[in-house]
Amino acid sequence: MDLPYPFSQEGSRRFDSPLDTPTLSEISICKEQPNTPTPPLSEISICKEQHGVEPQYTVEKYAEKDDAGYVPTWKTRLHRLLPLTSAIAIGAYWLYFAFRVRYTVAAQNLGHTVYPVAWLFLSIEFGVASPVVLTQLLQCLSFMPRHRPRLRVIGDHVPMVDILLTCAGEDVATILDTLKAAVAIDWPRDRMRVVVLDDKADEEVRRGVLLLGLENSSIHYSARIKTKGVPHHFKAGNLNHGLSYLEGIGGEKAEYVTALDADMIVETSWLRAMLGHLILDPELALACPPQGLAMPFADLL
């Protein structure tokens, strides 16, 4: 889902892309030829005058932090204690584990016997706790505050994007709701294609998608042929099939590809929020937005 931050013109700044670094500065640079290094910032205006090429896309920064106004200050300050609390938790666990080992050995020496069940349980505890400890070690690295601004791609001159919606036997209404949300985003319709990749080749899904496609030419449907005995690679294989399908139908090649599960209802500003970071930072290859969870009242889980 999209970062839940609405548009705000207050304090906005405009940036033109692509940049050679993700530094947020009010600069414009020209589109260079392939394999040509981006000129230093001091030479950008000269480069633009020489080549007469306007920047490709425009990105605006609405806030210094993407969670500004949505996360209380006390929560931000409390989050800074996470590395300390994680380090304490790791230390406490290993202290507990050391005591367990020490007194198991002491009990064996006292009874002149071996307790294999005790060692079995110790091994199980170690295996179960290891992933948690590794996660906490990563959390210890979060002592540096992140600096991620709230960005939006603006205007109708935007990159071509392919949206791959994978499904494999989910509820038909859920799939179609996700599709309707994907095509209703704030993005020019001629600058995107939405492909439903149905790994179950459900006839009801196909009819529903094609019916929606009558009103929107950016909607496509495809179901790959699975040969028995040949590895299909599940969702990864379905996504690869989607890329092959897009190559086969021709048209303008997309600069960016996005993937949605069958139950991901995106917000309207989803692409404008995410692609701003990818456009400004040429070294950034993947962006994954946070997801919210909406549970029906009738579902006790």
Disulfide bonds with the S-S distance in Angstrom:
Cys30-Cys47 2.38
